[in-house]
């Protein structure tokens, strides 16, 4: 008989009058990896919080280890032995691996710490995983995969019965993701259970025993292994295909951006050209160059060798000193939270970069009112909102991308544009990228996992260990394997 680790029975959670979880039911048995695909973000954060702590419920029951720990009748607010692994850094960088794994864990009560003993205990676990990590190595020097592996190891040693892995493909390269999934299978074989939250069934199917589809705060679909096909998923999904053909380079045009054998940080003799209105995806399979490339193009770091041209002229170093024809835009990870200024109104946030084009902007209320009227047709009444915190998540994304529409640079570099986005928001972001294309703005999507990037990309550059190894045009995307990110539903 299977041992039940978690059971959520008809859970409904309402916060501030908003239903977050709606009649939500889920069960996980010992040694299982259960996938959870979120079609939209309703209830996704609340579910993770509820697994960690027994918060008040409107209705339903939560069982851990076949013991009732929470119900609508009584919510004790106690914590559950659940670990979460995602893009947040939960390890202490200045301490060693051994200190993080053994000392900084619940239940460690020794007053004297013996490093020799900790090293020996860690070696037993690391040895069976073929993981070349030293117990004395500072966490700050670990790679992304090693950090995630150490977090799993810490949860296992602490005896955590349920480990939640959340959107890990936004952190790990494709190769490291495969290694990490093998690590999960190893510990599932030893009786540990996992809830694997992600946005794509292509990621969940290879590692999960069962997959549940979450929509509007409830479970809309359950699939069991063997997974015959993915049509059941796509029938609930949106149309990600893009019929428009890619733009062609022309002899009478010059590229917006050109890199010629550029070495900078982890980049090694990287060369590519970006054309007006083109969408280029750069897949960094080893997750080493993306921050270096952003810093280089943002004039924060000069190249060690090679040439960078923007608008047909060498890129001049020094932030904020771009000359006409060399304007570039940058959209960071999770821009709804990282690229808006809460003390400014929505209109001021929209106009934030436009003063580089027109120095009169902040001295002319009439000019700003004209911009508000123009962008009301795109943003609706949100453009007049004084408090950007009152905007919806999607409206904040709109504000960031239409800021670039107003600024109108030659190219916009987007760092992992689909990071943390549910399926509906991903579909909306693709529409925003198409909006920039319609204005003639080239876009560069920097990613460690291509997934939805192929829906909008005209070309794909594959980079490993800082070097360009392959290039694909849109008409060649069908030659990619599913493991590399090809899906006919997204690349028609």
Secondary structure, DSSP 8 states (H G I E B T S, - for coil): ---EEEEEEEEEEEETTEEEEEEEEEEEETT-EEEEEESS-TTHHHHHHHHHB----SEEEEEETTEEEEESS-B---B-SEEEESSS--S-TTSBHHIIIIISSTT---SS--HHHHHHHHHHHHHHHT----TTSBGGG--HHHHHHHHHHHHHHTT-SEEEEESGGGTS-HHHHHHHHHHHHHHHHTT-EEEEEES-HHHHHTT-SEEEEEETTEEEEEEESS---SHHHHHTS-------------TT---SEEEEEEEETTEEEEEEEE-TT-EEEEEETTS-SHHHHHHHHTTSS--SEEEEEETTEE---STT---TT--EEEE-TTHHHHS--TTS-HHHHHTTTGGGT-TTGGG-HHHHHHHHHHHHHHHGGGGG-S-GGGS-HHHHHHHHHHHHHHH--SEEEEESTTTT--HHHHHHHHHHHHHHHHTT-EEEEEES--TTHHHH-SEEEEEETTEEEEEEEGGGGGGS-TTTT--TTT--
